[in-house]
Amino acid sequence: MRWVTIFALAYSMNFVWEALHARLYAYFVGGPITLFVLLYAASMDATVIMAAIWLVRRIPSPAARPWLLLLFGFAAAVVIEWRALAQNRWAYRAAMPILPVVNIGLSPAVQLAFTGWLTYQVVSRLYPNR
């Protein structure tokens, strides 16, 4: 049941995030950003977050887990964005703030780190002894 909760929370948060920052993207795979695209992106985000939480739960130090989730989420976002931009799967509009060192959008760079961390925090409070 806990993994269903993790997916549902991560999916919900990322769907909202995707909807809010969709205007910062010019296109997705050459076409418009539709509801289907938002649903698909949120499901991929939730899957990455589930994998990250599964991995960090193997770390013996519970205090380190939230920090590792932030790091993993940021690193995953960088790799996903680099690959997608290089393959022309999507492009940013001029309104997207760009992180200078990694040359990716600020919003996607923060998204997986923040929503992964927040999902972990909420689920840790819902299921404190697991």
N, C-alpha and C positions, 0 to 999 in steps of 0.2 A: 504493500500500500504506500509505503514511503516513496518509492520510485515513481509511482503515479503522481503523487503530490509534487515531487521535484519537477517532473516533466510539465505538469499543469501550471505550476507557478512560473517556471522558466518560459514556457510557451506564452502565457498571458502577458508577462512583462515585456518579452521581446516583440510580441505582436504590436503592442502599444508603441514601443520604441520605433519599430520599423515604420509604422503608420506616421509617426510624428516626424521622422527624418527622411521620409520618402521624397519630399520636395527638394532635398539636397542632392538627389541623384538625377542624372539626365535620362537614363534608360536602364533597362535590364535585358540583357541578351538581344539588344537591338530594338526592343519594343517598349511599350509604356509599362509603368509600374502599376499593375492591377491588384485587385484584392487577392487573386490567386498567388501572385508573386509575394505579397506580404505574408500570406498564410504559409507558403513554402519557406520563405526566409526565416520566419519565426520557428518553424519546425526544425530547420537545420541549426539554428541558434540553440534551441532547447536540447537538441541531441549533443551538441558540443559541450554544453553546460553539464548535462548528465554524465558524460565521459569524464569531464574535469572533476566533478564531485566524487565520482567513483575512484579516480586516481588519488585525489588528496586524502580520501578516507583511509588510504593505506599508509599514510604518514603517521608515525607513532606519536607525534606531538600535536595534540588538538589545537594548541595556541598558534601553531604555524600554518594551519590549514587555510584560514581566511586570506592570509597574505599570499600563500601559494596560489589560491584561486584567482586573486587579483592579477598576479603575474602570469599565470597560465592563460587567463582570459585575454589579457593584453597581447601576449605573444601569439595566441591563436588568431586574434583579429588581424594582427600585422600580416601573418602568413596568408590568411584568407583574402585580405584586401590586395596584397601584392600580386597574388596569383590571378585574382579576378580582373584587376586592372591591366595586368600584362596580357591576359587573354581577351581583353576587350569585352568581358561579360557585363560590366557596368562602367559608368563614368560619373564623375561628380559635376555638379553645376558650380558656377563661380561662387555661390553662397556657402559652399562647404568649406569650413576652416580646415587647413592642412597642417599636420604635424611636420615640422621641417626636417627632422633627422630621418624619419622613416617614410616620409612623403605619402601618408595616407590620411584620410579624413579623420577629424577629431571625433565626430559622433560614433562611427563604427569602432574606432580604437578604444573608446571608453565603454561601449555598449556591452560586450561580452564580459569584460572585467567587472563592471558594476552589477549587471543583472545576475551573473554567476555568484558573486559575493552576496548579493541580497537574497537570492534563492537559498543559499547555504545558511544564512543567518535565520531566515524564517523557518526553514525545515528543522534546524537545530533547536529552535525554541518549541516547535510543535512536537518533536520527538527527542526530548533531552537525553534519554538514556540509551540512545542507539548510535 
